[in-house]
Amino acid sequence: MPEPVARRMWRLYEPVHALIYFAPGSLRATEDLGPSFWSRYVAQRAAPLGSVPSPVITAAFGGFAPDRIADALETVTVTPEVALERRLRGIDAAFRDLPALPDDGWVTEAADLAWEASRACEDAGRVLGAANRALPRPADPHLALWQATTTLREHRGDGHLAALTVHGVAPVDSHVLKVLAGESPERDLRLGRRLPDDGWEAARARYSPAEAAALHEAVEDATDRAAAGPWAALGPERTERLAELLAPIAEACWSVVPVPNPIGLTR
């Protein structure tokens, strides 16, 4: 069966968003947000929410142990407003370092279409998506493109958390399903999210390979349906045009986004 439009578009825009986590220029520009990767990760990703308690961020992110978020926040050294500025500065540096990036006109057209799609995201029940959609459009096309892809991916991520909840999949179980589906390395997920050994082994024991595969696909199908709105609003022809525009940009981003990765993103 053909891949759903929402999933296909995610595979194209997610590498653009992922520059924030992997591009050397982005990592250098955000060094002053905190002393560790995780303090900087939480500071940047949570920045659109403003100053909120760590349990709110844990709930919004989904799948992280509460102490991972709490410990990271304790070492963040800047305000959310500064973190928002730093992450755009980092993405600016990341884009300028990319090899074989299409010309400015290409990026501008992609930014315009992606921004329009992001404006069609439904906010209800989508905390990170709504917080990102509320941010102003950056003046530079490459920054506008990155912010639009970030809104789209957080909108999809919010819908994914809802799909997991509806299917009764607990946070640790969700990562077990990713590993069993071959999407992400077990070590990276367990260490990065501080998933407890006993909880992990208990979750592994709950699923046969067939059960895990069926549940994983059901959740992904529900996620795709929840993420379909922006592409329906953009329409088939302009969605296809955005896909054409994103393809070489995503290819350039793959020069710094590793495979495999904790996101579960593959080329």
C-alpha positions as a printed NumPy array, in Angstrom:
array([[  0.   ,   0.   ,   0.   ],
       [  1.239,   3.54 ,  -0.685],
       [  2.631,   5.424,   2.276],
       [  0.115,   7.875,   3.793],
       [  0.706,  11.48 ,   2.764],
       [  1.189,  12.607,   6.373],
       [  3.916,  10.016,   6.956],
       [  5.636,  10.758,   3.667],
       [  5.732,  14.465,   4.456],
       [  7.054,  13.748,   7.949],
       [  9.983,  11.85 ,   6.44 ],
       [ 10.793,  14.951,   4.379],
       [ 10.392,  17.697,   6.978],
       [ 11.707,  15.87 ,  10.048],
       [ 15.36 ,  15.947,   8.852],
       [ 15.059,  19.736,   8.6  ],
       [ 13.798,  20.026,  12.162],
       [ 16.408,  17.52 ,  13.393],
       [ 19.267,  19.887,  12.539],
       [ 18.677,  21.43 ,  15.966],
       [ 19.875,  18.235,  17.68 ],
       [ 22.772,  17.191,  15.45 ],
       [ 24.231,  20.03 ,  13.359],
       [ 27.597,  21.226,  14.712],
       [ 26.669,  24.873,  14.091],
       [ 23.488,  24.498,  16.092],
       [ 25.283,  22.743,  18.93 ],
       [ 27.951,  25.457,  19.104],
       [ 25.42 ,  28.292,  19.102],
       [ 23.48 ,  26.809,  22.013],
       [ 26.358,  25.887,  24.32 ],
       [ 25.411,  28.586,  26.814],
       [ 21.913,  27.178,  27.407],
       [ 23.23 ,  24.624,  29.887],
       [ 26.169,  22.345,  30.682],
       [ 24.831,  19.164,  29.065],
       [ 23.173,  18.074,  25.842],
       [ 19.974,  17.32 ,  27.736],
       [ 19.762,  20.678,  29.46 ],
       [ 20.151,  22.341,  26.07 ],
       [ 17.654,  19.962,  24.444],
       [ 14.998,  20.646,  27.071],
       [ 15.671,  24.402,  27.082],
       [ 15.189,  24.695,  23.313],
       [ 12.302,  22.332,  22.807],
       [ 10.333,  23.596,  25.817],
       [ 11.055,  27.281,  25.154],
       [  7.786,  27.954,  23.252],
       [  5.854,  26.879,  26.372],
       [  7.37 ,  29.651,  28.476],
       [  8.174,  29.106,  32.152],
       [  6.241,  26.018,  33.231],
       [  6.889,  23.296,  35.87 ],
       [  8.914,  20.26 ,  34.867],
       [  5.898,  17.863,  35.118],
       [  4.199,  19.889,  32.388],
       [  7.233,  19.506,  30.12 ],
       [  7.475,  15.786,  30.922],
       [  3.835,  15.377,  29.929],
       [  4.243,  17.437,  26.758],
       [  7.378,  15.6  ,  25.618],
       [  6.067,  12.108,  26.405],
       [  8.276,   9.087,  27.069],
       [ 10.953,  10.732,  29.228],
       [ 11.51 ,   9.772,  32.829],
       [ 10.423,  12.686,  35.046],
       [ 13.853,  12.966,  36.639],
       [ 15.455,  13.338,  33.203],
       [ 13.424,  16.506,  32.602],
       [ 13.721,  17.808,  36.181],
       [ 17.494,  17.351,  36.282],
       [ 17.905,  19.016,  32.897],
       [ 15.805,  22.021,  33.902],
       [ 17.804,  22.532,  37.085],
       [ 20.91 ,  23.213,  34.993],
       [ 19.335,  25.397,  32.277],
       [ 21.041,  28.788,  32.511],
       [ 18.751,  31.025,  30.405],
       [ 15.13 ,  32.104,  30.134],
       [ 12.762,  30.588,  27.537],
       [ 12.958,  33.856,  25.592],
       [ 16.728,  33.566,  25.293],
       [ 16.445,  29.88 ,  24.363],
       [ 14.089,  30.799,  21.497],
       [ 16.632,  33.291,  20.169],
       [ 19.518,  30.851,  20.547],
       [ 17.786,  28.032,  18.714],
       [ 17.164,  30.256,  15.682],
       [ 20.772,  31.405,  15.833],
       [ 21.842,  27.772,  15.883],
       [ 19.617,  26.82 ,  12.953],
       [ 20.957,  29.776,  10.99 ],
       [ 24.481,  28.446,  11.514],
       [ 23.375,  24.897,  10.696],
       [ 21.826,  25.903,   7.368],
       [ 24.867,  27.911,   6.358],
       [ 27.048,  24.836,   6.888],
       [ 24.896,  22.482,   4.79 ],
       [ 26.411,  21.189,   1.557],
       [ 24.553,  21.426,  -1.754],
       [ 21.616,  23.388,  -0.374],
       [ 19.24 ,  24.632,  -3.131],
       [ 19.215,  28.333,  -3.981],
       [ 17.348,  30.998,  -2.039],
       [ 14.343,  30.995,  -4.353],
       [ 13.9  ,  27.265,  -3.828],
       [ 14.111,  27.603,  -0.049],
       [ 11.736,  30.585,  -0.078],
       [  9.066,  28.669,  -2.001],
       [  9.444,  25.707,   0.368],
       [  9.177,  28.023,   3.368],
       [  6.016,  29.657,   2.047],
       [  4.244,  26.348,   1.448],
       [  5.443,  24.804,   4.711],
       [  4.362,  27.892,   6.627],
       [  0.913,  27.742,   5.043],
       [  0.618,  24.062,   5.996],
       [  1.674,  24.857,   9.556],
       [ -1.045,  27.506,   9.802],
       [ -3.611,  24.747,   9.155],
       [ -2.49 ,  22.678,  12.166],
       [ -5.264,  22.091,  14.693],
       [ -4.278,  23.408,  18.125],
       [ -6.851,  21.64 ,  20.311],
       [ -5.133,  19.048,  22.497],
       [ -1.742,  19.771,  20.939],
       [  0.336,  21.708,  23.431],
       [  3.75 ,  21.794,  21.745],
       [  2.236,  22.196,  18.297],
       [  0.116,  25.134,  19.441],
       [  3.006,  26.794,  21.296],
       [  5.186,  26.64 ,  18.195],
       [  2.396,  27.771,  15.882],
       [  1.937,  30.864,  18.052],
       [  5.504,  32.029,  17.377],
       [  6.033,  34.777,  14.773],
       [  7.38 ,  33.936,  11.356],
       [ 11.132,  34.613,  11.144],
       [ 12.163,  37.014,   8.384],
       [ 14.774,  34.758,   6.769],
       [ 13.298,  32.009,   4.553],
       [ 15.493,  29.225,   5.908],
       [ 14.515,  30.116,   9.479],
       [ 10.841,  30.316,   8.509],
       [ 11.163,  26.881,   6.888],
       [ 12.72 ,  25.45 ,  10.021],
       [ 10.057,  26.954,  12.287],
       [  7.271,  25.659,  10.018],
       [  8.73 ,  22.137,  10.018],
       [  9.074,  22.341,  13.797],
       [  5.411,  23.292,  14.192],
       [  4.391,  20.448,  11.867],
       [  6.496,  17.868,  13.68 ],
       [  5.348,  18.93 ,  17.147],
       [  1.733,  18.885,  15.907],
       [  2.324,  15.331,  14.667],
       [  4.076,  14.422,  17.91 ],
       [  1.173,  15.669,  20.005],
       [ -1.162,  13.531,  17.924],
       [  1.174,  10.575,  18.35 ],
       [  1.012,  10.881,  22.146],
       [ -2.787,  10.936,  21.911],
       [ -2.717,   7.808,  19.73 ],
       [ -0.498,   6.021,  22.258],
       [ -2.896,   6.961,  25.054],
       [ -5.962,   5.748,  23.146],
       [ -4.229,   2.423,  22.443],
       [ -3.192,   2.035,  26.082],
       [  0.542,   2.221,  25.387],
       [  2.55 ,   3.485,  28.377],
       [  5.675,   5.632,  27.844],
       [  8.203,   2.829,  28.332],
       [  6.129,   0.497,  26.158],
       [  6.143,   3.058,  23.352],
       [  9.927,   2.909,  23.183],
       [  9.905,  -0.873,  23.325],
       [  7.624,  -0.855,  20.281],
       [ 10.055,   1.445,  18.452],
       [ 12.973,  -0.858,  19.185],
       [ 11.054,  -3.999,  18.198],
       [ 10.044,  -2.277,  14.953],
       [ 13.727,  -1.639,  14.203],
       [ 13.313,   2.148,  14.225],
       [ 15.795,   3.134,  16.953],
       [ 18.699,   1.612,  18.896],
       [ 17.673,   0.304,  22.312],
       [ 20.726,   1.72 ,  24.073],
       [ 20.127,   5.263,  22.809],
       [ 16.49 ,   5.294,  23.887],
       [ 17.063,   3.77 ,  27.299],
       [ 20.001,   6.002,  28.217],
       [ 18.652,   9.199,  26.691],
       [ 15.252,   8.928,  28.331],
       [ 16.46 ,   7.218,  31.528],
       [ 14.115,   4.292,  31.106],
       [ 14.377,   1.955,  34.127],
       [ 15.719,  -1.557,  33.623],
       [ 12.86 ,  -3.273,  35.42 ],
       [ 10.22 ,  -1.316,  33.55 ],
       [ 11.92 ,  -2.008,  30.242],
       [ 12.155,  -5.744,  30.756],
       [  8.548,  -5.92 ,  31.949],
       [  7.412,  -4.064,  28.839],
       [  9.441,  -6.357,  26.568],
       [  7.79 ,  -9.364,  28.148],
       [  4.302,  -8.033,  27.418],
       [  4.513,  -8.336,  23.639],
       [  5.076, -11.123,  21.185],
       [  6.707,  -9.991,  17.921],
       [  3.373, -10.185,  16.115],
       [  1.532,  -8.249,  18.829],
       [  4.206,  -5.566,  18.916],
       [  4.132,  -5.146,  15.127],
       [  0.34 ,  -4.9  ,  14.998],
       [  0.156,  -2.404,  17.851],
       [  2.971,  -0.301,  16.423],
       [  1.249,  -0.081,  13.05 ],
       [ -2.107,   0.77 ,  14.641],
       [ -0.529,   3.654,  16.543],
       [  1.304,   4.904,  13.462],
       [ -1.893,   4.752,  11.384],
       [ -3.745,   6.774,  14.029],
       [ -0.852,   9.257,  14.119],
       [ -1.039,   9.693,  10.354],
       [ -4.767,  10.337,  10.478],
       [ -4.315,  12.924,  13.231],
       [ -1.578,  14.651,  11.203],
       [ -3.476,  14.738,   7.899],
       [ -5.171,  18.116,   8.365],
       [ -2.383,  20.411,   7.135],
       [ -2.   ,  18.415,   3.916],
       [ -5.719,  18.341,   3.236],
       [ -5.75 ,  22.119,   3.674],
       [ -2.747,  22.594,   1.386],
       [ -4.277,  20.327,  -1.26 ],
       [ -2.723,  17.479,  -3.299],
       [ -0.952,  19.604,  -5.919],
       [  0.727,  22.012,  -3.523],
       [  1.535,  19.213,  -1.066],
       [  3.273,  17.398,  -3.905],
       [  5.113,  20.588,  -4.82 ],
       [  6.291,  20.991,  -1.223],
       [  7.474,  17.379,  -1.256],
       [  9.524,  18.13 ,  -4.389],
       [ 11.009,  21.207,  -2.758],
       [ 11.796,  19.48 ,   0.537],
       [ 13.508,  16.446,  -1.037],
       [ 16.896,  18.083,  -1.833],
       [ 16.773,  20.153,   1.37 ],
       [ 16.199,  16.993,   3.4  ],
       [ 19.025,  15.293,   1.491],
       [ 21.372,  18.104,   2.512],
       [ 20.237,  17.745,   6.129],
       [ 21.072,  14.048,   6.079],
       [ 24.731,  15.052,   5.889],
       [ 24.534,  15.779,   9.647],
       [ 21.543,  13.72 ,  10.879],
       [ 22.828,  10.271,  11.894],
       [ 21.29 ,   6.917,  11.016],
       [ 20.126,   5.209,  13.155],
       [ 18.796,   7.849,  15.531],
       [ 16.487,   8.032,  18.582],
       [ 13.815,   9.758,  16.459],
       [ 13.279,   6.581,  14.459],
       [ 13.831,   8.491,  11.219],
       [ 15.268,   6.6  ,   8.253],
       [ 16.34 ,   7.763,   4.811]])
